[in-house]
Amino acid sequence: MRKLDKAIIWPIYFDSAKTRKEGRRIPKNMAVQSPKIAEIKEAADKLGLKNEINLEAHFPKIPWVKSGMLLVEKTEAKEKIIQKIARQLIKVKSQQQQQPTKR
């Protein structure tokens, strides 16, 4: 059996409000509050990962919520990719909080 050359990344992997059982895949100290798929894409872009976004996707455990998903080209193990995106996502979220909102 051939391994897929793309890893599926869901926003719930990085959500600090979720438990491991609900789908979080990183330690709570690396998780962020309510991550958006656009923020995850931005983090992957900054890391130079080839990716594509699917906004209509539903996480299997919560099929009634369209959370979207990110398909990332696999260059290493999926867990390592998730860890890298998590570290970059923290930076992306902190930059967004520092910028004043326009009204």
N, CA, C and O atoms as a GROMACS GRO file, in nm:
protein
  412
    1MET      N    1   0.084  -0.118   0.000
    1MET     CA    2   0.000   0.000   0.000
    1MET      C    3   0.089   0.125   0.000
    1MET      O    4   0.182   0.136   0.080
    2ARG      N    5   0.060   0.216  -0.088
    2ARG     CA    6   0.137   0.340  -0.101
    2ARG      C    7   0.083   0.446  -0.007
    2ARG      O    8  -0.038   0.464   0.004
    3LYS      N    9   0.171   0.518   0.061
    3LYS     CA   10   0.128   0.625   0.150
    3LYS      C   11   0.083   0.746   0.069
    3LYS      O   12   0.135   0.770  -0.040
    4LEU      N   13  -0.010   0.818   0.121
    4LEU     CA   14  -0.054   0.941   0.057
    4LEU      C   15   0.056   1.045   0.060
    4LEU      O   16   0.134   1.052   0.155
    5ASP      N   17   0.064   1.125  -0.044
    5ASP     CA   18   0.166   1.229  -0.048
    5ASP      C   19   0.114   1.362   0.006
    5ASP      O   20   0.183   1.464  -0.002
    6LYS      N   21  -0.008   1.361   0.061
    6LYS     CA   22  -0.063   1.481   0.123
    6LYS      C   23  -0.116   1.448   0.262
    6LYS      O   24  -0.173   1.341   0.284
    7ALA      N   25  -0.096   1.540   0.354
    7ALA     CA   26  -0.147   1.524   0.492
    7ALA      C   27  -0.267   1.616   0.508
    7ALA      O   28  -0.264   1.731   0.465
    8ILE      N   29  -0.371   1.565   0.570
    8ILE     CA   30  -0.490   1.645   0.597
    8ILE      C   31  -0.473   1.710   0.734
    8ILE      O   32  -0.448   1.642   0.834
    9ILE      N   33  -0.488   1.842   0.737
    9ILE     CA   34  -0.473   1.919   0.861
    9ILE      C   35  -0.607   1.985   0.892
    9ILE      O   36  -0.660   2.061   0.811
   10TRP      N   37  -0.661   1.956   1.009
   10TRP     CA   38  -0.789   2.012   1.054
   10TRP      C   39  -0.764   2.119   1.160
   10TRP      O   40  -0.670   2.106   1.239
   11PRO      N   41  -0.847   2.225   1.165
   11PRO     CA   42  -0.832   2.328   1.268
   11PRO      C   43  -0.844   2.274   1.411
   11PRO      O   44  -0.781   2.327   1.503
   12ILE      N   45  -0.924   2.171   1.430
   12ILE     CA   46  -0.944   2.116   1.564
   12ILE      C   47  -0.814   2.062   1.624
   12ILE      O   48  -0.803   2.052   1.746
   13TYR      N   49  -0.716   2.027   1.541
   13TYR     CA   50  -0.587   1.979   1.590
   13TYR      C   51  -0.517   2.081   1.680
   13TYR      O   52  -0.438   2.045   1.767
   14PHE      N   53  -0.548   2.210   1.659
   14PHE     CA   54  -0.477   2.319   1.725
   14PHE      C   55  -0.564   2.394   1.827
   14PHE      O   56  -0.518   2.493   1.884
   15ASP      N   57  -0.687   2.349   1.851
   15ASP     CA   58  -0.783   2.422   1.935
   15ASP      C   59  -0.762   2.391   2.084
   15ASP      O   60  -0.776   2.276   2.127
   16SER      N   61  -0.729   2.494   2.160
   16SER     CA   62  -0.703   2.477   2.304
   16SER      C   63  -0.829   2.442   2.382
   16SER      O   64  -0.819   2.391   2.494
   17ALA      N   65  -0.946   2.468   2.327
   17ALA     CA   66  -1.071   2.439   2.396
   17ALA      C   67  -1.112   2.292   2.382
   17ALA      O   68  -1.205   2.246   2.448
   18LYS      N   69  -1.042   2.218   2.297
   18LYS     CA   70  -1.075   2.077   2.274
   18LYS      C   71  -0.980   1.986   2.350
   18LYS      O   72  -0.866   2.022   2.379
   19THR      N   73  -1.029   1.868   2.381
   19THR     CA   74  -0.946   1.768   2.447
   19THR      C   75  -0.880   1.679   2.340
   19THR      O   76  -0.916   1.686   2.223
   20ARG      N   77  -0.786   1.598   2.382
   20ARG     CA   78  -0.724   1.503   2.290
   20ARG      C   79  -0.830   1.408   2.233
   20ARG      O   80  -0.825   1.371   2.116
   21LYS      N   81  -0.923   1.368   2.316
   21LYS     CA   82  -1.029   1.277   2.273
   21LYS      C   83  -1.118   1.342   2.167
   21LYS      O   84  -1.170   1.273   2.078
   22GLU      N   85  -1.137   1.472   2.177
   22GLU     CA   86  -1.221   1.545   2.080
   22GLU      C   87  -1.146   1.573   1.950
   22GLU      O   88  -1.208   1.610   1.850
   23GLY      N   89  -1.013   1.557   1.950
   23GLY     CA   90  -0.940   1.573   1.826
   23GLY      C   91  -0.816   1.659   1.830
   23GLY      O   92  -0.745   1.668   1.729
   24ARG      N   93  -0.785   1.724   1.944
   24ARG     CA   94  -0.663   1.805   1.951
   24ARG      C   95  -0.543   1.713   1.941
   24ARG      O   96  -0.540   1.608   2.005
   25ARG      N   97  -0.442   1.750   1.860
   25ARG     CA   98  -0.326   1.662   1.838
   25ARG      C   99  -0.196   1.717   1.894
   25ARG      O  100  -0.091   1.653   1.882
   26ILE      N  101  -0.200   1.835   1.955
   26ILE     CA  102  -0.078   1.896   2.009
   26ILE      C  103  -0.097   1.922   2.157
   26ILE      O  104  -0.210   1.924   2.206
   27PRO      N  105   0.013   1.943   2.231
   27PRO     CA  106  -0.001   1.975   2.374
   27PRO      C  107  -0.079   2.106   2.394
   27PRO      O  108  -0.076   2.195   2.310
   28LYS      N  109  -0.148   2.113   2.504
   28LYS     CA  110  -0.232   2.230   2.532
   28LYS      C  111  -0.152   2.360   2.534
   28LYS      O  112  -0.206   2.465   2.498
   29ASN      N  113  -0.025   2.356   2.576
   29ASN     CA  114   0.054   2.479   2.582
   29ASN      C  115   0.095   2.528   2.442
   29ASN      O  116   0.142   2.641   2.428
   30MET      N  117   0.078   2.446   2.340
   30MET     CA  118   0.106   2.487   2.202
   30MET      C  119  -0.021   2.520   2.125
   30MET      O  120  -0.015   2.568   2.012
   31ALA      N  121  -0.136   2.494   2.185
   31ALA     CA  122  -0.265   2.515   2.119
   31ALA      C  123  -0.307   2.662   2.129
   31ALA      O  124  -0.260   2.735   2.216
   32VAL      N  125  -0.395   2.703   2.038
   32VAL     CA  126  -0.448   2.839   2.037
   32VAL      C  127  -0.600   2.834   2.048
   32VAL      O  128  -0.662   2.729   2.029
   33GLN      N  129  -0.657   2.948   2.079
   33GLN     CA  130  -0.802   2.954   2.097
   33GLN      C  131  -0.871   2.975   1.963
   33GLN      O  132  -0.838   3.069   1.890
   34SER      N  133  -0.965   2.890   1.930
   34SER     CA  134  -1.047   2.898   1.809
   34SER      C  135  -0.967   2.927   1.681
   34SER      O  136  -0.985   3.033   1.621
   35PRO      N  137  -0.881   2.836   1.640
   35PRO     CA  138  -0.803   2.862   1.518
   35PRO      C  139  -0.892   2.856   1.394
   35PRO      O  140  -0.981   2.772   1.384
   36LYS      N  141  -0.869   2.945   1.301
   36LYS     CA  142  -0.943   2.949   1.175
   36LYS      C  143  -0.857   2.882   1.067
   36LYS      O  144  -0.734   2.884   1.076
   37ILE      N  145  -0.922   2.825   0.968
   37ILE     CA  146  -0.849   2.756   0.862
   37ILE      C  147  -0.759   2.855   0.785
   37ILE      O  148  -0.652   2.816   0.738
   38ALA      N  149  -0.802   2.980   0.773
   38ALA     CA  150  -0.720   3.082   0.704
   38ALA      C  151  -0.591   3.109   0.781
   38ALA      O  152  -0.486   3.131   0.720
   39GLU      N  153  -0.598   3.108   0.914
   39GLU     CA  154  -0.479   3.129   0.996
   39GLU      C  155  -0.382   3.011   0.983
   39GLU      O  156  -0.261   3.029   0.980
   40ILE      N  157  -0.437   2.893   0.974
   40ILE     CA  158  -0.354   2.774   0.959
   40ILE      C  159  -0.287   2.775   0.821
   40ILE      O  160  -0.170   2.738   0.808
   41LYS      N  161  -0.361   2.818   0.719
   41LYS     CA  162  -0.303   2.830   0.585
   41LYS      C  163  -0.190   2.934   0.584
   41LYS      O  164  -0.086   2.911   0.523
   42GLU      N  165  -0.212   3.046   0.652
   42GLU     CA  166  -0.108   3.149   0.661
   42GLU      C  167   0.018   3.094   0.728
   42GLU      O  168   0.129   3.122   0.683
   43ALA      N  169   0.000   3.016   0.834
   43ALA     CA  170   0.114   2.956   0.904
   43ALA      C  171   0.188   2.858   0.812
   43ALA      O  172   0.311   2.856   0.810
   44ALA      N  173   0.113   2.778   0.737
   44ALA     CA  174   0.175   2.682   0.645
   44ALA      C  175   0.248   2.755   0.533
   44ALA      O  176   0.356   2.713   0.491
   45ASP      N  177   0.190   2.865   0.484
   45ASP     CA  178   0.255   2.945   0.379
   45ASP      C  179   0.386   3.003   0.429
   45ASP      O  180   0.487   3.002   0.357
   46LYS      N  181   0.386   3.054   0.552
   46LYS     CA  182   0.508   3.113   0.609
   46LYS      C  183   0.617   3.008   0.628
   46LYS      O  184   0.736   3.041   0.627
   47LEU      N  185   0.577   2.883   0.646
   47LEU     CA  186   0.674   2.774   0.661
   47LEU      C  187   0.722   2.723   0.525
   47LEU      O  188   0.814   2.641   0.517
   48GLY      N  189   0.660   2.772   0.419
   48GLY     CA  190   0.698   2.729   0.285
   48GLY      C  191   0.642   2.593   0.246
   48GLY      O  192   0.696   2.527   0.157
   49LEU      N  193   0.536   2.550   0.312
   49LEU     CA  194   0.474   2.421   0.281
   49LEU      C  195   0.376   2.438   0.166
   49LEU      O  196   0.294   2.530   0.167
   50LYS      N  197   0.383   2.349   0.067
   50LYS     CA  198   0.287   2.351  -0.043
   50LYS      C  199   0.154   2.301   0.013
   50LYS      O  200   0.148   2.194   0.074
   51ASN      N  201   0.048   2.379  -0.008
   51ASN     CA  202  -0.080   2.342   0.049
   51ASN      C  203  -0.196   2.389  -0.036
   51ASN      O  204  -0.180   2.476  -0.122
   52GLU      N  205  -0.311   2.331  -0.011
   52GLU     CA  206  -0.435   2.377  -0.072
   52GLU      C  207  -0.545   2.367   0.033
   52GLU      O  208  -0.542   2.282   0.121
   53ILE      N  209  -0.642   2.456   0.021
   53ILE     CA  210  -0.746   2.467   0.123
   53ILE      C  211  -0.878   2.413   0.067
   53ILE      O  212  -0.907   2.428  -0.051
   54ASN      N  213  -0.956   2.350   0.153
   54ASN     CA  214  -1.090   2.304   0.118
   54ASN      C  215  -1.184   2.357   0.226
   54ASN      O  216  -1.186   2.304   0.338
   55LEU      N  217  -1.260   2.460   0.193
   55LEU     CA  218  -1.346   2.526   0.292
   55LEU      C  219  -1.475   2.449   0.322
   55LEU      O  220  -1.540   2.475   0.423
   56GLU      N  221  -1.512   2.355   0.236
   56GLU     CA  222  -1.638   2.282   0.252
   56GLU      C  223  -1.625   2.154   0.334
   56GLU      O  224  -1.725   2.085   0.355
   57ALA      N  225  -1.507   2.122   0.381
   57ALA     CA  226  -1.484   1.995   0.452
   57ALA      C  227  -1.539   1.998   0.594
   57ALA      O  228  -1.543   2.102   0.659
   58HIS      N  229  -1.580   1.881   0.640
   58HIS     CA  230  -1.634   1.861   0.775
   58HIS      C  231  -1.542   1.766   0.850
   58HIS      O  232  -1.508   1.660   0.797
   59PHE      N  233  -1.502   1.801   0.971
   59PHE     CA  234  -1.424   1.709   1.054
   59PHE      C  235  -1.512   1.589   1.086
   59PHE      O  236  -1.627   1.608   1.126
   60PRO      N  237  -1.464   1.466   1.069
   60PRO     CA  238  -1.550   1.348   1.085
   60PRO      C  239  -1.626   1.337   1.218
   60PRO      O  240  -1.738   1.287   1.219
   61LYS      N  241  -1.567   1.383   1.329
   61LYS     CA  242  -1.636   1.372   1.458
   61LYS      C  243  -1.747   1.476   1.475
   61LYS      O  244  -1.837   1.457   1.557
   62ILE      N  245  -1.742   1.586   1.398
   62ILE     CA  246  -1.846   1.689   1.406
   62ILE      C  247  -1.889   1.726   1.263
   62ILE      O  248  -1.857   1.834   1.214
   63PRO      N  249  -1.963   1.635   1.196
   63PRO     CA  250  -1.998   1.656   1.055
   63PRO      C  251  -2.095   1.771   1.029
   63PRO      O  252  -2.113   1.811   0.914
   64TRP      N  253  -2.158   1.825   1.131
   64TRP     CA  254  -2.251   1.935   1.112
   64TRP      C  255  -2.182   2.071   1.108
   64TRP      O  256  -2.248   2.172   1.082
   65VAL      N  257  -2.051   2.077   1.132
   65VAL     CA  258  -1.976   2.202   1.130
   65VAL      C  259  -1.878   2.201   1.012
   65VAL      O  260  -1.794   2.111   1.002
   66LYS      N  261  -1.889   2.300   0.925
   66LYS     CA  262  -1.793   2.313   0.814
   66LYS      C  263  -1.671   2.387   0.866
   66LYS      O  264  -1.668   2.510   0.868
   67SER      N  265  -1.571   2.311   0.906
   67SER     CA  266  -1.451   2.373   0.962
   67SER      C  267  -1.346   2.400   0.855
   67SER      O  268  -1.260   2.486   0.873
   68GLY      N  269  -1.355   2.329   0.745
   68GLY     CA  270  -1.254   2.339   0.641
   68GLY      C  271  -1.134   2.252   0.676
   68GLY      O  272  -1.118   2.210   0.791
   69MET      N  273  -1.050   2.225   0.575
   69MET     CA  274  -0.929   2.148   0.599
   69MET      C  275  -0.818   2.197   0.507
   69MET      O  276  -0.844   2.261   0.405
   70LEU      N  277  -0.698   2.166   0.544
   70LEU     CA  278  -0.581   2.205   0.466
   70LEU      C  279  -0.509   2.078   0.423
   70LEU      O  280  -0.478   1.992   0.505
   71LEU      N  281  -0.483   2.068   0.294
   71LEU     CA  282  -0.405   1.956   0.242
   71LEU      C  283  -0.262   2.004   0.224
   71LEU      O  284  -0.237   2.098   0.148
   72VAL      N  285  -0.169   1.942   0.294
   72VAL     CA  286  -0.029   1.983   0.292
   72VAL      C  287   0.053   1.871   0.229
   72VAL      O  288   0.037   1.754   0.262
   73GLU      N  289   0.143   1.910   0.139
   73GLU     CA  290   0.230   1.810   0.078
   73GLU      C  291   0.321   1.752   0.185
   73GLU      O  292   0.385   1.825   0.260
   74LYS      N  293   0.327   1.618   0.191
   74LYS     CA  294   0.406   1.550   0.294
   74LYS      C  295   0.552   1.546   0.254
   74LYS      O  296   0.589   1.486   0.153
   75THR      N  297   0.635   1.611   0.334
   75THR     CA  298   0.779   1.604   0.315
   75THR      C  299   0.843   1.530   0.432
   75THR      O  300   0.959   1.490   0.428
   76GLU      N  301   0.763   1.513   0.539
   76GLU     CA  302   0.806   1.441   0.658
   76GLU      C  303   0.682   1.386   0.727
   76GLU      O  304   0.572   1.396   0.673
   77ALA      N  305   0.697   1.329   0.843
   77ALA     CA  306   0.585   1.270   0.916
   77ALA      C  307   0.478   1.376   0.947
   77ALA      O  308   0.510   1.492   0.972
   78LYS      N  309   0.354   1.334   0.944
   78LYS     CA  310   0.243   1.425   0.967
   78LYS      C  311   0.254   1.494   1.104
   78LYS      O  312   0.225   1.613   1.115
   79GLU      N  313   0.295   1.422   1.206
   79GLU     CA  314   0.307   1.480   1.340
   79GLU      C  315   0.410   1.592   1.343
   79GLU      O  316   0.390   1.693   1.411
   80LYS      N  317   0.519   1.577   1.270
   80LYS     CA  318   0.620   1.682   1.263
   80LYS      C  319   0.565   1.805   1.192
   80LYS      O  320   0.593   1.918   1.232
   81ILE      N  321   0.487   1.783   1.087
   81ILE     CA  322   0.424   1.895   1.014
   81ILE      C  323   0.328   1.968   1.107
   81ILE      O  324   0.327   2.091   1.110
   82ILE      N  325   0.248   1.894   1.182
   82ILE     CA  326   0.152   1.954   1.276
   82ILE      C  327   0.225   2.037   1.381
   82ILE      O  328   0.182   2.147   1.414
   83GLN      N  329   0.335   1.985   1.435
   83GLN     CA  330   0.413   2.057   1.536
   83GLN      C  331   0.467   2.189   1.480
   83GLN      O  332   0.462   2.292   1.546
   84LYS      N  333   0.521   2.185   1.357
   84LYS     CA  334   0.575   2.306   1.294
   84LYS      C  335   0.466   2.410   1.272
   84LYS      O  336   0.484   2.528   1.301
   85ILE      N  337   0.351   2.364   1.221
   85ILE     CA  338   0.239   2.456   1.197
   85ILE      C  339   0.192   2.515   1.329
   85ILE      O  340   0.159   2.633   1.335
   86ALA      N  341   0.187   2.434   1.435
   86ALA     CA  342   0.143   2.482   1.567
   86ALA      C  343   0.232   2.595   1.618
   86ALA      O  344   0.182   2.696   1.667
   87ARG      N  345   0.364   2.578   1.605
   87ARG     CA  346   0.456   2.683   1.650
   87ARG      C  347   0.438   2.811   1.568
   87ARG      O  348   0.441   2.921   1.623
   88GLN      N  349   0.420   2.796   1.438
   88GLN     CA  350   0.401   2.912   1.352
   88GLN      C  351   0.264   2.976   1.377
   88GLN      O  352   0.251   3.099   1.370
   89LEU      N  353   0.164   2.895   1.405
   89LEU     CA  354   0.029   2.946   1.430
   89LEU      C  355   0.026   3.036   1.554
   89LEU      O  356  -0.047   3.135   1.556
   90ILE      N  357   0.103   3.002   1.656
   90ILE     CA  358   0.113   3.086   1.775
   90ILE      C  359   0.163   3.225   1.736
   90ILE      O  360   0.111   3.326   1.784
   91LYS      N  361   0.264   3.229   1.648
   91LYS     CA  362   0.319   3.357   1.602
   91LYS      C  363   0.216   3.435   1.521
   91LYS      O  364   0.203   3.556   1.537
   92VAL      N  365   0.143   3.366   1.433
   92VAL     CA  366   0.041   3.431   1.350
   92VAL      C  367  -0.068   3.491   1.438
   92VAL      O  368  -0.109   3.605   1.417
   93LYS      N  369  -0.114   3.415   1.537
   93LYS     CA  370  -0.220   3.465   1.627
   93LYS      C  371  -0.172   3.584   1.709
   93LYS      O  372  -0.248   3.680   1.730
   94SER      N  373  -0.048   3.580   1.757
   94SER     CA  374   0.003   3.692   1.837
   94SER      C  375   0.020   3.817   1.752
   94SER      O  376  -0.002   3.928   1.802
   95GLN      N  377   0.058   3.803   1.626
   95GLN     CA  378   0.068   3.919   1.536
   95GLN      C  379  -0.068   3.981   1.510
   95GLN      O  380  -0.082   4.103   1.503
   96GLN      N  381  -0.170   3.896   1.497
   96GLN     CA  382  -0.305   3.946   1.474
   96GLN      C  383  -0.357   4.024   1.596
   96GLN      O  384  -0.428   4.123   1.580
   97GLN      N  385  -0.322   3.979   1.714
   97GLN     CA  386  -0.369   4.045   1.836
   97GLN      C  387  -0.299   4.179   1.856
   97GLN      O  388  -0.356   4.270   1.917
   98GLN      N  389  -0.177   4.192   1.806
   98GLN     CA  390  -0.103   4.317   1.821
   98GLN      C  391  -0.151   4.424   1.725
   98GLN      O  392  -0.140   4.544   1.753
   99GLN      N  393  -0.205   4.382   1.609
   99GLN     CA  394  -0.252   4.480   1.511
   99GLN      C  395  -0.386   4.536   1.555
   99GLN      O  396  -0.476   4.460   1.593
  100PRO      N  397  -0.400   4.669   1.550
  100PRO     CA  398  -0.530   4.729   1.585
  100PRO      C  399  -0.633   4.696   1.478
  100PRO      O  400  -0.602   4.692   1.359
  101THR      N  401  -0.756   4.673   1.522
  101THR     CA  402  -0.863   4.642   1.427
  101THR      C  403  -0.917   4.769   1.364
  101THR      O  404  -0.926   4.873   1.429
  102LYS      N  405  -0.951   4.760   1.238
  102LYS     CA  406  -1.006   4.876   1.165
  102LYS      C  407  -1.158   4.873   1.177
  102LYS      O  408  -1.220   4.767   1.173
  103ARG      N  409  -1.215   4.990   1.193
  103ARG     CA  410  -1.361   4.999   1.201
  103ARG      C  411  -1.415   5.085   1.092
  103ARG      O  412  -1.536   5.104   1.082
   0.00000   0.00000   0.00000
